[in-house]
Structures are given as C-alpha cells and as structure tokens.
C-alpha cells in the first residue's frame, strides 16, 4: 500500500484509510506500506501514524531506503557507501552492515531529504570520477509537502548524472526489485499480492511489470482522465481506499467490483 495520496495527503488522513488498515489488522491480512521516501525510518513512521490514531508495527513498512540496502547487500555483501540522505537511509544502510566511507566507497548513494549542499555534491562527483558507482533510492523528481512540492531524489541525482556523465541506478518504485522484496517480506506469491497506489508511473507500473494486480486510487497524483494515455493500465480504479472497506472475501475481489 502506497502512503502519500493513498493513506494521507500531507498531514491529513484520507477518510476511510484508518478504518481500512484496522480492518486488515482484524482479519489478520498481511500488508506493507511501500514508500519511495527514504527520509524516515520505520519507527519514525510508526510515530507519525500514531498521531493519526493508527497503531501499526515498524514491520509494516518497506521504504526505498530498505530497498536500496537490500540491493547493495545482494550486489556486494561487504560494500561501502558515501551517502547523501537523511536518518531513514542512514539507519537502513547501517542495519544492513554497509560501511560508510568518504575516501573510496563502492557506491555513492543519494536519497531524500534536505541535507544537500554543494560541498557534498563536489565530494560525490570526485568519488564517482574515481570509480564509485551511483545509486539513487528512487527516481522521483519531486515530493509533495503541506507547503507545496519540493525537489526529490531524482532531481538531486540528476545533477550528479549531468556533471559526471554517469547514469544512476534507481531503486524504489517502479523498479520491480522493490516489489519482489516487499512480496517476499509478506511471504506471499505474486498471485496472492495486490498493490494499491495513486501514481501510474511508480505504483502501477512497477506492479504491472511484475504481474501483480494494481489498483489505482484517485485521492493522489493521478486523475481518472490521465489513465488512458498510459500503455499499461491498472486492474481497477477506486475513488479512494475507503471503497475497500467491509470486504467479505478479499481486497482483490472487492476492488474488482468497486472498479
């Protein structure tokens, strides 16, 4: 389940979202919140949700920071990284055993946040010139906030791509790797899994590429009239996550009806 645009918008909960998650908890239905934002750790997100009256476990979150850490460990178990990012990314990499190195790191990792400075970019550029590999936690070029949009990871890493003539490898949605790892965390098969999101370019595309049914809600960044122009299509379109309340059989069955 995507978060911003599905569960909340900015600091406001979307009607029916709390009730839907509580319904999943009552029925013992496994679920994960899947977010491209690498800024906050799962425990930070647990605290945020508690302010909305929603009690969940840190195990219910899989962020782009986790995805990046999982990828780096599988590529090079003893890897090191120079990191441009905030707490959530730092924690995820530390928990995965990735060493922080500002002299000769295997990877330069760029994530979400406001820690960017020109000095950091200069350092990253020089490390890339010496052979470090460029990784981004997600490709999103902007992020929504209560005050309006701000530059996202994709915009930050584009500076390094342009300056070094290097192409970053982007984790997060729509990279199928994120969906595979999330599905494995749930312990489910592809045909037992459903994605609920608000963005065609990330939530829906990534699920479609992996063969996971994907349901689009219209409470976020996508309007109904936008959907037809995409070559890939969601399995169904919902006005909001509230359409999934009071399920009798499964999310998938009800979503198909609601669509």
Buried (B, 14 or more C-beta within 10 A) or exposed (E): BBBBBBBBBEEEBBEBBBBBBBBBBEEEEEBBBBBBBBBBBBBBBBEBBEEBEBEBEEEBBBBBBBBBBBBBBEEEEEBBBBBBBBBBBBBBBEEBEBEEBEEEBBBBBBBBBEBBEEEBBEBBBEBBEEEBBBBBBBBBBBBBEEEEEEBBBBBBBBBBBEBBEBEBBBBBBBBBBBBBBBBEBBEBEEEEBBBBBBBBBBBBBBBBBBEBBBBBBBBBBBEEEEBEEBEEBBBBBBEBBBBBBEBEEEBBEBBEEBE
